[in-house]
């Protein structure tokens, strides 16, 4: 992993910090992630954003495809360790970034390193492939979680999420899903 750099928003002495990472194709300065960081900072949170190594490589002209979310887990854990917030930490991200965070959340929660998970536009399935759900690991997540999803998100619309198979019904009951 290349040298880790954070982009901060919000008060340096905030009681709580939120660590966010980008989606598969847009950097941390994307309009949606910036707007989210500014809104959270305006509510008193300290927000730290970071980029996975493949996105950092794109800044230097090395065009790399995003790694599969599972391959990004060590990078997310490294970012949590490097951040060292003074108070409680919530991790998350937009789309693939939130998925990667969801895959490491329980390990970090069990060790007391985080207090929660925030997934923005979670990629429940690839666009136009609602049968290929990416939710199996979410059913057993113990970390307090908030998933915020747009009503027309191509990675999982409100209608699709509401009719997931019965084994995913626990997912809908366990998490506060905000559309």
C-alpha positions in Angstrom: 0.0 0.0 0.0 1.3 3.5 -0.8 1.6 6.2 1.8 -1.7 6.8 3.4 -3.1 10.4 3.3 -6.3 11.6 4.9 -8.6 14.4 3.9 -10.3 15.9 7.0 -13.6 17.8 7.5 -15.2 18.9 10.7 -13.9 20.0 14.1 -10.5 18.5 15.1 -11.8 18.1 18.7 -15.0 16.3 17.7 -16.1 13.6 20.1 -16.7 11.1 17.2 -14.8 10.4 14.0 -16.2 8.8 10.8 -13.7 7.2 8.4 -15.0 7.1 4.8 -13.6 5.6 1.6 -14.7 6.2 -2.0 -16.7 4.1 -4.4 -15.0 1.9 -7.1 -14.6 4.7 -9.7 -14.5 8.1 -8.0 -11.9 9.7 -5.8 -12.5 11.1 -2.3 -13.2 14.5 -3.7 -16.2 13.3 -5.7 -19.2 15.6 -5.3 -21.3 13.0 -3.5 -18.7 12.0 -1.0 -17.6 15.6 -0.4 -21.2 16.6 0.2 -21.7 13.8 2.7 -18.4 14.6 4.5 -19.4 18.3 4.7 -22.9 17.4 6.0 -21.5 15.1 8.7 -18.9 17.7 9.6 -21.6 20.3 9.9 -23.3 18.0 12.4 -20.2 17.9 14.6 -18.4 14.8 13.4 -14.8 14.7 12.4 -14.7 13.1 9.0 -11.6 11.5 7.6 -11.5 10.3 4.0 -8.9 8.1 2.4 -8.2 6.3 -0.9 -7.3 2.8 -1.7 -4.0 2.2 -3.3 -5.4 1.6 -6.8 -7.1 5.0 -6.7 -3.9 6.7 -5.5 -2.2 5.1 -8.4 -4.6 6.7 -10.8 -3.5 10.1 -9.6 0.0 9.3 -10.8 -1.2 8.2 -14.2 -1.3 4.4 -13.4 -4.7 3.4 -14.6 -5.7 0.4 -12.5 -9.0 -1.3 -12.1 -10.4 -1.5 -8.6 -9.6 -4.5 -6.6 -12.4 -6.8 -5.5 -13.8 -5.5 -2.2 -12.4 -8.6 -0.3 -8.9 -7.7 -1.5 -9.2 -4.2 0.0 -9.8 -5.4 3.6 -6.1 -5.1 4.7 -6.0 -1.5 3.4 -9.1 -0.6 5.3 -7.6 -2.0 8.6 -4.3 -0.2 7.9 -6.3 3.1 7.5 -8.1 2.5 10.9 -4.8 1.8 12.6 -3.1 4.9 11.0 -6.0 7.3 11.9 -5.9 6.8 15.6 -8.9 8.9 16.5 -9.2 10.4 20.0 -12.8 9.2 20.5 -15.3 6.6 19.1 -14.8 5.7 15.4 -17.4 4.8 12.8 -16.2 3.3 9.6 -17.9 3.2 6.2 -17.9 4.4 2.6 -19.7 4.9 -0.6 -20.8 1.8 -2.6 -17.8 -0.5 -2.8 -16.0 1.4 0.0 -19.0 0.7 2.3 -18.9 -3.0 1.2 -15.2 -3.2 2.1 -15.8 -1.5 5.4 -18.7 -4.0 6.1 -16.3 -6.9 5.6 -13.9 -5.7 8.3 -16.4 -4.1 10.7 -17.0 -7.1 13.0 -13.3 -7.8 13.5 -12.7 -4.1 14.4 -15.9 -3.9 16.5 -15.1 -7.0 18.5 -11.6 -5.6 19.3 -13.2 -2.3 20.4 -11.5 -0.3 17.6 -14.8 0.9 16.1 -18.3 1.6 17.3 -20.3 1.4 14.1 -20.6 1.1 10.3 -22.1 3.6 7.8 -22.7 2.3 4.2 -23.7 4.9 1.6 -25.3 3.4 -1.5 -24.4 -0.1 -0.6 -23.9 -2.3 -3.7 -26.5 -5.0 -2.9 -25.9 -6.4 -6.4 -24.2 -5.5 -9.7 -26.3 -3.1 -11.8 -29.0 -4.9 -13.8 -28.1 -8.2 -12.0 -30.4 -8.3 -8.9 -30.0 -12.1 -8.7 -26.3 -11.7 -7.8 -26.7 -10.5 -4.2 -23.7 -9.3 -2.2 -25.4 -9.5 1.1 -24.5 -12.9 2.6 -22.0 -11.6 5.0 -24.3 -8.8 6.2 -26.8 -11.2 7.7 -24.4 -12.0 10.6 -22.9 -8.6 11.1 -22.8 -7.7 14.8 -21.6 -4.1 14.3 -24.3 -1.4 14.7 -24.9 -0.5 11.1 -26.7 2.2 9.1 -27.2 1.7 5.3 -28.4 4.7 3.4 -29.7 3.8 -0.1 -31.2 6.0 -2.8 -34.6 5.0 -4.1 -33.3 4.6 -7.7 -29.9 3.2 -6.9 -28.9 0.7 -9.7 -27.1 -1.4 -7.1 -30.3 -2.0 -5.2 -33.6 -0.1 -5.5 -36.1 0.3 -2.7 -38.4 -2.2 -4.5 -35.6 -4.8 -4.9 -34.4 -4.5 -1.3 -37.9 -4.9 0.0 -38.4 -8.3 -1.7 -35.2 -10.0 -1.1 -35.4 -13.8 -0.4 -36.5 -14.9 3.0 -33.0 -15.7 4.2 -32.2 -12.0 3.7 -35.3 -10.9 5.7 -33.0 -10.8 8.7 -30.9 -8.3 7.0 -33.8 -5.9 6.6 -34.9 -6.4 10.2 -31.4 -6.0 11.7 -30.3 -2.8 9.9 -31.9 0.6 9.7 -32.2 1.0 6.0 -32.8 4.6 5.0 -34.1 5.3 1.5 
